[in-house]
């Protein structure tokens, strides 16, 4: 699994004019899955994100009780090394990816995080105000 983690002062996801997830002062996490990912990968990534010392004063979301907005993002596995049209073949199919993204969000919740989410398979408008900016790419 892959995740792009950003510190944000606020972030939200809107679907069809409705805000489906929003946070203040936390982490925006774009997360994608590939074919051989498992629930164990989702758990490991959740632990990494929750304990990552990326917030002010080198604190983690766990230490700061910071909320997390999780947004599924199959395009993290896009490959544009050849030509101008990305290939999405490394991205897991929706039937595999959706339960893994859900497992990731649930693993964060099990660790005590307040988690908001986007909506899987929806056309989402993601808005964020980055802090720092601090952005990391994680992979497990």
Protein Blocks (a to p, Z undefined) as FASTA:
>chain_A
ZZdddddfbdcddeehiafbdcehiadddddddfkbcfklmmmmmmmmmmpcfbghhiaf
klnopacdddddfklmgcfkgojbdcfklpccfklmmmmmmmmmmmmmmnopacddddeh
iacddddddehiacddddZZ
